Every structure is written in C-alpha cells, then in structure tokens.
C-alpha cells in the first residue's frame, strides 16, 4: 500500500493535537507532507513537526499533486467552502468540528447574533448544508468528521457496552464547559456561527447522537430526533471588569450559556449543556441511563491522577490540564490528553478508512445532524417553543 500524504490546513491548537496523533498511527504509512496557514507561526510549526512544504494560500495546497488527504483545522466559517474545494479536487477530507454554521449573508443586519432571526438562520443553514452534502457525495471522496468525542475511550466503551447488552437508553446528560475562549473570533457569530452551544456543545451533542445510533443499530430500530427545546444566555456580558479575572467570556453577539433538550422518536430524552463561565478546567461528561444500568463517561475531569501541589513557580513547565487558572491546590491531571479525548483514535480510524475505502465512525450524517439540532436549539431559545424536526 502506498504512503498516505496529508495536507494540513491550520497551525493552531487543534492542528498540534492532530500532529501528535499522526505520529501514533500504526498499520499504515502516513505523513503530513504540507501545511498551509496565513499566520507567520506556520513556519515554526512546520519546523517543529518536520513538515517539508509550507503554503500561505489554500488553493496552492490543492494544486500539490502529492497530497491525498486534506485535514481542515480552521475556524468554522471556512469549513464548507474548503471541504467542497478539496473533495472536488479529488482529495479525501478530514474536517474539525463543527461541520459548518450560519455566518451571515450580504444585507444581514449587524451584529447577526442579536439582530437576525434564528428561524431564518435555521432555514438558510439547512439549505446550505443540503447543497454542500450534495456536492460532497457527488465527488466520490471520503468525508471524515473529526469529532473526537466519538473516539474518546470512555465513549467508545459506552458504545461497546450498549452493543453487548442491547439495553435501551432512557436518558442522557452531557456537558462541555470551561472558563471561556481566548480567541477573539469566539465572541462573534459571523466567525463562529454561534457561541458556547456550537463551539462546545457540539461535542456532547454529537456523542449523544452517536450513542443513540449505536443503540438503534444494535436493537434493529430507527431512531431520529423528534424535537428540540432550548434556552441560551449571555452572562459574561453583564459582568463588571473586576469580576472577569478568571472568566474569559467576552461575548459580542453570542451566548456563553446554553441548555438544550432533545426528544427522540422513541420517546427518550437527552439534555446537553455548554458554558463559558465554568472555572476549574474543562468538563467533558456524558451520563447514560439505560434499562440495565448507568454509564458515566468522565472524559475529563477524571481521577486517573490527582495532585495537591503548593509552588506555582516550580510547576511552570508542567502541563496539568486545559483551562485551569492555576496548577496548585487539588488538581485533576489530564493524562495522555490526545488519547483520553480521542484524537489519536480518530486519526487512526480516518487513515484506516482512506487505506481500506470504508466509512468512519464519525461521518457526514453525524456532522449534518449535529448542526441541524444546534440551529433548531437556537430557534427554540429565541421563540421559547418546541421545534419539531
């Protein structure tokens, strides 16, 4: 089998995680042959990771005849167009979450997050996704949705247990929350397609949808989302400067608090929470309540290692976990973060898919359903009513 050559788009935090994962792939030969990014940091990124080619323009990367797979690690506003261009150029695509979103059109009132109807956003994003999906399927190339939660060991084990027991999922509670994003674009709807719900909530939402499909296939049933209700809030907007010391939530026209409830066609339920004002590190959790028991997937924090330390200066070069404002006191250390959160496993699956021509665990349907539910939630929150899908 010939080596698989990847072109990486972006050189930020997620691109670093993907690079660590590519080094751990087994059973196939893969290399990141090129990277493209507009920022100057890409030069250092390429040097550190021994990437031979550096591009500053995405179209130049697509012209490189040696590239087999495009791995998109950019802000969501760029995803749809990059996906289509790459797949229509004959490349398989790996794309980070979220699949896409609504980022505005000419003539929209600004800022769109405060002034544009969420019902209209839902209508437009569904139209755009339908056209994007049509062109993706017509290309004949593989699409691999980089939703790492599907591959996280705790979720993977939950899925295994569901397959073996055949138990019915009655209710799920899922969450991703932390103290907010340092990225300026996270405050703007026209760059992110929403706030905490789409940036963070897409992870637990996708995990919930994935586990329901595992259940459905195991039991020979068809289960879809029947309706969505939601509430969102902008809490950080009302905080005075002196109370923002540890919270990084600075929303312009997005939410930093979100709660959505899903009702499935089998009458079962799920709640998904996302927030940008939760201190103490990242909370990535899925609780699954079934007819046969309870599955608590504590991706993080977990008790793999707990420390109590007193000297911040001595710990300056020690990584504890993402989004903690200190390293002293009691801490839940995230061990092998790329493995615990599923990045290594997702890249392994994707490379096997390219080598074997099969579909990934996290696929186009999951990406599509996640965005549909998310925008139904925004619509529900704005109008204060249940949205039927």
C-alpha positions in Angstrom: 0.0 0.0 0.0 1.4 3.4 -0.9 2.0 6.0 1.8 -0.8 8.4 2.5 0.2 12.0 2.3 -1.8 14.6 4.2 -2.0 18.4 3.7 -2.8 20.1 7.0 -4.8 23.4 6.9 -4.1 25.5 10.0 -1.3 25.5 12.6 -3.2 26.2 15.9 -4.1 24.2 18.9 -6.1 21.5 17.2 -3.5 21.2 14.4 -1.0 20.4 17.2 -3.2 17.6 18.5 -3.7 16.2 15.1 0.1 16.2 14.5 0.7 14.2 17.7 -2.0 11.7 16.6 -0.4 11.2 13.1 2.8 10.1 14.8 1.0 7.3 16.6 -0.8 5.8 13.5 0.0 2.1 13.0 -0.7 -0.4 10.2 -0.4 2.2 7.5 2.3 4.7 6.4 1.1 8.3 6.7 3.0 11.6 6.6 2.0 15.2 6.8 3.6 16.4 3.7 2.5 20.1 3.7 0.8 22.7 5.9 -0.9 25.9 4.9 -1.7 28.9 7.1 -1.7 32.6 6.7 0.0 33.4 10.0 3.7 33.6 10.4 3.6 31.0 13.2 3.2 28.3 10.5 6.9 28.5 9.7 7.9 27.5 13.3 5.0 24.9 13.3 6.4 23.2 10.1 10.0 23.3 11.5 9.0 21.7 14.8 6.9 19.0 13.1 9.4 18.4 10.2 6.8 19.3 7.6 8.6 19.8 4.3 6.2 22.2 2.5 4.7 25.4 3.7 2.0 27.2 1.8 0.3 30.5 2.6 -2.7 30.0 0.2 -5.2 27.1 0.4 -5.5 26.9 -3.4 -1.8 26.4 -3.7 -2.1 23.4 -1.4 -4.8 21.9 -3.6 -2.6 22.2 -6.6 0.0 20.0 -4.9 -0.2 16.6 -6.8 1.4 14.7 -3.9 -1.5 15.3 -1.4 -4.1 12.6 -0.9 -6.0 13.9 2.2 -6.8 17.4 3.3 -7.1 17.9 7.1 -9.0 21.1 7.9 -8.2 22.6 11.3 -9.5 26.2 10.7 -12.3 28.4 12.1 -15.8 27.0 11.2 -16.5 29.9 8.9 -14.1 28.4 6.3 -15.2 24.8 6.6 -17.9 24.3 3.9 -16.0 26.0 1.1 -12.7 24.3 1.9 -14.5 20.9 2.1 -16.1 21.3 -1.3 -12.9 22.6 -2.9 -10.8 19.8 -1.5 -13.3 17.0 -2.3 -14.0 18.3 -5.9 -10.2 18.4 -6.4 -10.1 14.6 -5.8 -9.0 14.6 -2.1 -10.4 12.9 0.9 -11.2 15.3 3.7 -10.9 15.3 7.5 -12.6 18.3 9.0 -12.7 19.6 12.5 -16.0 20.4 14.3 -18.4 22.0 13.7 -19.2 20.9 10.2 -20.5 24.4 9.3 -22.8 27.1 10.6 -24.5 30.3 9.7 -22.1 33.2 9.4 -24.2 35.8 7.6 -25.0 37.0 4.1 -24.9 40.4 2.4 -27.7 42.6 3.7 -27.9 40.9 7.1 -28.3 43.3 10.0 -25.2 43.5 12.2 -24.4 42.0 14.6 -26.3 39.0 13.3 -26.3 37.1 16.6 -28.5 39.8 18.1 -30.5 41.0 15.1 -31.1 38.2 12.7 -34.0 35.8 13.2 -32.8 32.3 14.3 -35.7 30.8 12.3 -34.1 32.4 9.2 -30.7 31.1 10.2 -32.1 27.6 10.6 -33.7 27.8 7.1 -30.6 29.1 5.5 -28.1 26.7 7.1 -30.3 23.7 6.2 -30.3 24.9 2.6 -26.6 25.4 2.6 -25.9 22.1 4.2 -28.1 20.3 1.7 -26.2 21.7 -1.2 -22.8 21.1 0.5 -23.7 17.5 1.1 -24.9 17.0 -2.5 -21.6 18.2 -3.9 -19.6 16.2 -1.3 -21.4 12.9 -2.2 -21.1 13.6 -5.9 -17.3 13.9 -5.5 -17.0 10.3 -4.5 -14.4 11.1 -1.9 -14.4 10.2 1.8 -15.5 12.7 4.4 -14.3 12.2 7.9 -15.8 14.3 10.7 -13.2 15.0 13.3 -15.5 14.7 16.3 -13.0 13.4 18.9 -15.7 12.6 21.5 -16.9 9.7 19.4 -13.4 8.2 19.7 -12.7 9.0 23.4 -12.1 5.8 25.3 -15.0 6.4 27.7 -17.5 7.0 24.9 -16.0 4.0 22.9 -16.5 1.8 26.0 -20.1 3.1 26.5 -20.8 2.1 22.9 -19.3 -1.3 23.4 -21.5 -2.0 26.4 -24.6 -0.8 24.6 -23.8 -3.2 21.7 -23.2 -6.1 24.0 -26.2 -5.6 26.3 -28.7 -4.3 23.8 -30.1 -2.1 26.6 -32.5 0.8 25.9 -31.1 4.3 26.5 -33.7 6.1 28.5 -32.0 9.4 29.2 -28.6 11.1 28.7 -27.0 14.1 30.3 -23.9 15.5 28.5 -21.8 18.6 29.0 -18.8 20.5 27.8 -18.0 23.7 29.7 -15.0 25.7 30.7 -13.9 29.3 31.6 -14.2 30.7 28.0 -12.1 31.0 24.9 -9.1 33.3 24.5 -9.7 33.6 20.7 -11.2 37.0 19.6 -13.4 35.3 17.0 -15.2 33.3 19.6 -17.2 36.4 20.7 -18.6 36.9 17.1 -21.4 35.0 15.5 -20.2 35.9 12.0 -16.9 34.0 12.7 -18.1 31.0 14.8 -21.8 30.5 13.8 -22.9 30.9 17.4 -21.5 30.7 20.9 -21.0 28.1 23.6 -23.6 25.8 22.1 -22.0 25.3 18.8 -18.3 25.7 19.9 -18.5 23.4 22.9 -22.0 21.9 22.9 -21.4 20.2 19.5 -19.1 17.7 21.3 -21.6 16.3 23.8 -24.4 16.6 21.3 -22.5 14.5 18.8 -21.7 11.9 21.4 -25.4 11.7 22.4 -26.4 11.3 18.8 -23.7 8.7 18.1 -24.7 6.6 21.2 -28.4 6.7 20.2 -27.4 5.4 16.7 -25.3 2.6 18.3 -28.4 1.7 20.3 -30.7 1.8 17.2 -28.4 -0.4 15.1 -28.0 -2.9 17.9 -31.7 -3.2 18.5 -32.7 -3.0 14.9 -34.6 0.2 15.4 -34.8 3.5 13.6 -34.3 6.5 16.0 -34.2 10.1 15.0 -34.6 13.5 16.8 -38.2 14.3 17.1 -38.0 17.8 18.6 -35.7 20.2 20.4 -36.2 22.8 23.2 -33.5 25.1 24.4 -32.5 28.2 26.4 -29.4 30.3 26.0 -27.9 33.3 27.9 -25.2 35.9 27.7 -24.0 36.0 31.3 -20.5 37.4 30.8 -21.9 40.5 29.0 -23.2 41.7 32.4 -20.1 41.2 34.4 -18.0 44.2 35.5 -14.3 44.1 34.7 -13.3 43.3 38.3 -15.3 40.1 38.1 -13.8 38.9 34.9 -10.4 38.0 36.4 -10.7 34.2 35.8 -13.6 34.1 33.2 -12.6 34.6 29.6 -16.2 35.1 28.3 -16.4 38.4 26.4 -19.4 37.8 24.0 -20.3 40.4 21.4 -23.4 38.7 20.0 -23.1 35.0 21.0 -24.3 33.1 24.0 -22.0 31.9 26.8 -24.6 29.6 28.5 -26.8 27.1 26.7 -29.0 24.2 27.6 -30.8 22.1 25.0 -33.2 19.2 25.4 -33.7 16.5 22.8 -36.7 14.2 22.4 -36.1 11.2 20.2 -38.7 9.4 18.1 -38.7 6.5 20.6 -39.8 8.9 23.4 -36.5 9.0 25.2 -34.7 12.2 26.2 -31.3 13.9 26.4 -30.0 17.1 27.9 -26.9 18.9 26.6 -25.2 21.8 28.5 -22.4 24.1 27.4 -21.0 27.1 29.2 -18.2 29.6 29.0 -18.1 30.6 32.7 -17.2 27.4 34.5 -14.0 27.5 36.4 -11.7 24.6 37.3 -10.8 23.3 33.8 -12.7 21.6 31.1 -15.7 19.4 31.9 -16.4 16.7 29.3 -19.0 14.4 30.6 -21.7 12.0 29.3 -24.1 10.2 31.7 -26.2 7.4 30.0 -29.1 5.9 31.9 -30.4 2.6 30.4 -32.9 -0.1 31.2 -29.9 -2.2 32.5 -27.7 0.3 34.3 -25.8 3.6 34.3 -22.7 4.6 32.2 -20.8 7.6 33.4 -18.2 8.7 30.8 -15.9 11.1 32.6 -13.6 12.2 29.8 -12.4 15.0 32.0 -12.0 15.7 34.8 -11.3 12.1 35.9 -9.3 10.5 38.7 -6.5 9.0 36.6 -4.2 11.2 38.6 -5.0 13.8 41.3 -2.4 16.1 42.7 -2.1 18.6 45.6 0.9 21.0 45.0 1.9 24.3 46.5 4.5 26.1 44.4 3.3 27.6 41.2 6.7 28.6 40.1 8.1 25.1 40.2 5.2 23.9 38.0 5.6 26.5 35.2 6.7 23.8 32.7 4.3 21.1 33.9 1.1 20.6 31.9 -1.9 19.9 34.2 -5.0 20.2 32.0 -6.6 22.7 29.7 -8.3 25.9 31.0 -7.2 25.8 34.7 -6.1 29.2 36.0 -3.6 27.7 38.5 -1.6 24.5 39.0 -1.5 24.4 42.8 -4.1 23.0 45.2 -6.1 19.9 44.3 -5.9 19.2 40.5 -7.3 16.5 38.2 -4.4 15.9 35.8 -5.3 15.0 32.3 -3.0 12.1 31.3 -2.3 11.4 27.7 -4.7 14.2 26.6 -4.6 13.2 22.9 -5.6 9.6 23.9 -8.1 10.5 26.7 -10.0 12.8 24.4 -9.9 10.6 21.4 -7.6 12.4 19.0 -5.3 9.5 18.5 -8.1 7.1 17.9 -9.9 9.3 15.4 -6.9 9.9 13.2 -6.2 6.1 13.3 -9.7 5.4 12.1 -9.5 8.0 9.4 -6.2 6.7 8.0 -7.7 3.2 8.0 -10.7 4.5 6.1 -8.5 6.0 3.4 -6.4 2.8 3.2 -9.4 0.5 3.1 -12.1 2.6 1.5 -14.6 2.3 4.3 -16.7 4.9 6.2 -15.6 6.4 9.5 -17.4 6.1 12.9 -17.9 9.9 12.8 -19.4 10.6 9.4 -21.3 13.1 7.3 -24.6 12.1 8.8 -23.4 12.8 12.3 -22.0 16.2 11.2 -25.2 17.1 9.5 -27.5 16.1 12.3 -25.4 17.9 14.9 -25.7 21.2 13.1 -29.4 20.7 12.4 -30.1 20.1 16.1 -27.9 23.1 17.1 -29.8 25.6 14.9 -33.1 24.1 16.0 -32.0 24.8 19.5 -31.1 28.5 18.7 -34.6 28.8 17.1 -36.3 27.3 20.1 -34.4 29.5 22.5 -35.3 32.7 20.6 -39.0 31.9 20.2 -39.5 30.0 23.5 -41.1 26.9 22.0 -40.5 23.4 20.9 -39.1 22.9 17.4 -40.1 19.7 15.6 -37.6 18.2 13.2 
